Amino acid sequence: MTAISAQYSVVIIGADGLGARAEVVRSALLREIREIVALALASIRLRPEDVIATERGDLFQLEVPPTVSPGRLASTFVDALNAELAARAAGRGPADAIRLTVALHRAAEGAAGQQPAGAVHLAEALVNASALPAVHKAAPRGYVVLVVSAQIYELFSQSGYRRVDTAAFLPLRLDSEGSGQVTGWVTVPGYSAPPGMDDKGTRAAKPDREETAPGRSAGVLVQGNGRVENLVNVQGDQVIHGDLVFGHRVDETGSARR
């Protein structure tokens, strides 16, 4: 694994439920997420080539230069992600909307025993925390769940960064009993506190909303020639093949053809 500079923020992005999707749908969604991330980077005046980006399975890892503060990542970047996801969700049913988990950490410069790669390992643990799927399920108006490390939360609390409301976070403990050390803090843009969690930092016993049954909707974007151009109909985890969209017909493999 490439060492991460202690001056750089580490952002890891995962999509809720992506691994359970059919492969054709999963691949199309990953392409769409790349575009959404690029748009969000533009909101903080970064181009994709300005960050070190790595994809591992369904996770996107970004090494963000120190010119962008963790506060801007937790506010402007996350708000841009949420706005773009909300706009695209308008053409989909609730079960087919893309919902992202964003983990944010920064290697503590000069901290004893802190290796740069440890920032990546912690961010991965945060983005994969077992309590977070329940938050997505309980937050129909939120398309991004943000989880920051305890170090980042302390930074926000001490600095008083006005665009980050620390009162809207709940603690996250990675152990299932909720008795261990607070490892991270969770918030959902648009909510006063993340639904679906209890004050112990674990999954709440009863989510705030029931799961919505999948329904047919249009909206998975398929890229071609470096830009988004085709729309594929989706019903739950199935691509509805054979639909003519923008002059292309989607075949049984999910590929667009004339």
C-alpha positions in Angstrom: 0.0 0.0 0.0 1.3 3.4 -0.9 2.2 5.5 2.1 0.0 8.5 2.7 1.6 11.9 3.6 0.8 13.0 7.1 -0.3 16.3 5.7 -3.0 14.9 3.5 -6.6 14.1 4.4 -7.8 10.6 3.6 -11.3 10.2 2.2 -12.9 6.8 1.5 -16.2 6.6 -0.2 -18.5 3.6 -0.3 -22.0 3.1 -1.7 -24.7 1.6 0.5 -25.8 -1.9 -0.7 -23.6 -1.7 -3.8 -22.1 -5.2 -3.3 -25.6 -6.8 -3.4 -26.4 -5.4 -6.8 -26.4 -7.3 -10.0 -23.0 -7.0 -11.7 -24.3 -5.0 -14.7 -26.0 -2.5 -12.4 -23.0 -2.4 -10.0 -20.6 -1.5 -12.9 -22.9 1.2 -14.2 -23.3 2.7 -10.7 -19.5 2.7 -10.1 -19.1 4.7 -13.3 -21.7 7.2 -12.2 -20.2 7.5 -8.7 -16.8 8.4 -10.4 -18.6 11.3 -12.2 -20.4 12.5 -9.0 -17.1 12.5 -7.1 -15.4 14.5 -9.9 -18.2 17.1 -9.7 -17.8 17.3 -5.9 -14.1 17.8 -6.2 -14.7 20.7 -8.6 -16.8 22.3 -5.8 -13.6 22.6 -3.8 -11.6 23.7 -6.8 -9.8 20.4 -7.4 -9.6 18.4 -10.6 -9.4 14.5 -10.4 -5.7 14.7 -11.3 -5.1 17.0 -8.2 -5.8 14.1 -5.9 -4.4 10.6 -5.6 -7.3 8.3 -6.3 -7.4 4.6 -5.8 -10.2 2.2 -6.3 -10.4 -1.1 -4.4 -13.5 -3.1 -5.1 -16.5 -0.9 -4.3 -14.4 1.7 -2.3 -13.0 4.9 -3.6 -10.0 6.3 -1.8 -8.9 9.9 -2.2 -5.7 11.4 -0.9 -6.6 15.1 -0.7 -3.8 17.8 -0.7 -3.3 20.0 2.4 -4.6 23.0 0.5 -8.1 21.7 1.3 -8.9 21.6 5.0 -10.9 18.8 6.6 -13.6 21.4 7.3 -14.1 22.1 3.6 -14.2 18.4 2.9 -16.8 17.8 5.6 -18.9 20.8 4.4 -18.5 21.9 0.8 -17.4 18.6 -0.7 -20.0 16.5 1.2 -22.8 19.1 0.5 -21.9 18.9 -3.3 -22.1 15.1 -3.2 -25.4 15.2 -1.4 -26.9 17.8 -3.8 -25.9 15.8 -6.9 -27.2 12.6 -5.5 -30.5 14.2 -4.5 -30.9 15.6 -8.0 -30.2 12.3 -9.6 -32.5 10.5 -7.2 -35.5 12.4 -8.6 -35.6 10.0 -11.6 -35.4 6.9 -9.4 -37.4 5.0 -6.9 -36.2 5.2 -3.3 -34.7 1.7 -3.4 -32.6 2.6 -6.5 -31.2 5.9 -5.3 -27.4 6.0 -4.8 -26.5 6.6 -1.1 -22.9 7.1 -0.2 -20.9 6.7 3.0 -17.9 9.1 3.3 -15.2 8.5 5.8 -12.7 11.3 6.7 -9.5 11.0 8.6 -6.1 12.6 8.7 -2.8 11.2 9.8 -1.7 12.9 13.0 1.5 14.7 12.2 4.3 13.7 14.6 2.0 11.4 16.7 3.9 8.7 18.3 3.5 5.4 16.6 1.1 6.7 14.0 2.1 5.4 10.6 0.6 7.2 7.5 -1.0 3.9 6.3 -2.8 3.7 9.6 -5.0 6.6 8.4 -6.2 4.5 5.5 -6.9 1.5 7.7 -8.9 3.6 10.1 -10.9 5.3 7.4 -11.7 1.9 5.9 -12.9 0.6 9.3 -15.1 3.7 9.6 -16.7 3.5 6.2 -17.5 -0.2 6.7 -18.9 0.2 10.2 -21.8 -2.2 10.8 -24.0 0.6 12.3 -24.1 2.7 9.1 -26.4 0.7 6.8 -29.2 1.3 9.4 -28.5 5.0 9.2 -28.9 5.0 5.4 -32.2 3.0 5.8 -33.5 5.4 8.4 -32.6 8.6 6.5 -34.7 8.8 3.3 -33.9 12.5 2.8 -30.1 12.0 3.2 -28.0 10.7 0.4 -24.7 10.9 2.2 -23.7 9.6 5.6 -20.5 11.3 6.8 -18.3 9.6 9.4 -15.2 11.3 10.7 -12.5 10.0 12.9 -12.4 11.1 16.6 -9.3 13.1 15.7 -11.2 15.1 13.0 -14.2 15.6 15.3 -11.9 17.0 18.0 -10.4 19.4 15.4 -13.9 20.6 14.5 -14.9 21.0 18.1 -11.8 23.0 19.0 -11.6 25.1 15.9 -15.3 26.1 15.9 -15.5 25.7 12.1 -18.8 27.3 11.5 -19.9 25.2 8.5 -19.6 22.0 10.5 -22.3 21.5 13.2 -20.7 19.2 15.7 -24.0 19.0 17.6 -25.4 17.1 14.6 -22.9 14.2 15.2 -23.4 11.0 17.2 -20.4 8.9 18.4 -19.5 5.7 16.6 -18.0 2.6 18.3 -16.8 -0.2 16.1 -17.6 -2.9 18.7 -21.2 -4.2 18.5 -21.9 -3.7 22.2 -21.2 0.0 22.2 -18.9 -0.2 25.2 -15.6 0.3 23.5 -13.7 3.5 22.6 -15.3 6.1 20.5 -13.6 5.7 17.1 -15.6 8.1 15.0 -18.5 10.5 14.8 -21.5 10.3 12.3 -23.7 12.9 10.8 -26.3 13.0 7.9 -26.7 16.3 6.0 -30.2 17.6 6.6 -30.7 15.9 9.9 -30.2 17.3 13.4 -28.8 13.9 14.4 -28.2 10.7 12.4 -31.3 8.5 12.5 -31.0 4.8 13.0 -28.3 5.2 15.7 -28.4 5.2 19.4 -26.3 7.3 21.8 -23.9 4.4 22.3 -22.7 4.7 18.8 -24.3 1.4 17.6 -27.3 0.5 15.5 -30.6 1.5 17.0 -33.0 -1.3 17.8 -35.7 0.0 15.5 -34.9 2.0 12.3 -37.0 5.2 11.8 -38.4 4.0 8.5 -39.3 0.7 6.9 -37.4 -0.5 3.8 -39.1 0.5 0.6 -39.8 -2.2 -1.9 -37.9 -1.9 -5.1 -39.8 -0.5 -8.1 -39.1 0.2 -11.7 -37.4 3.5 -12.3 -35.1 5.1 -14.8 -31.7 6.4 -13.8 -28.6 4.3 -13.9 -26.2 6.3 -16.0 -23.8 4.5 -18.4 -20.8 6.3 -19.6 -19.6 6.3 -23.2 -16.7 8.1 -24.9 -15.7 9.7 -21.6 -19.1 11.2 -20.8 -22.5 10.2 -19.5 -24.8 9.7 -22.4 -27.1 6.6 -21.9 -29.9 5.9 -19.4 -30.7 2.3 -18.4 -33.9 1.3 -16.8 -33.5 -0.5 -13.5 -36.0 -2.6 -11.5 -34.5 -3.4 -8.1 -31.3 -5.3 -8.9 -32.2 -6.0 -12.6 -31.4 -4.0 -15.7 -34.4 -3.9 -18.0 -32.6 -4.7 -21.3 -33.7 -3.8 -24.8 -34.8 -0.3 -24.0 -33.8 2.3 -26.6 -32.2 5.3 -25.0 -30.6 8.2 -26.8 -30.3 6.2 -30.0 -28.6 3.2 -28.4 -30.2 -0.1 -27.5 -29.0 -1.9 -24.3 -28.2 -5.6 -25.0 -28.3 -8.5 -22.5 -24.8 -7.7 -21.2 -25.8 -4.1 -20.3 -23.7 -2.7 -23.2 -25.1 0.0 -25.5 -25.2 -0.8 -29.2 -26.6 0.8 -32.3 
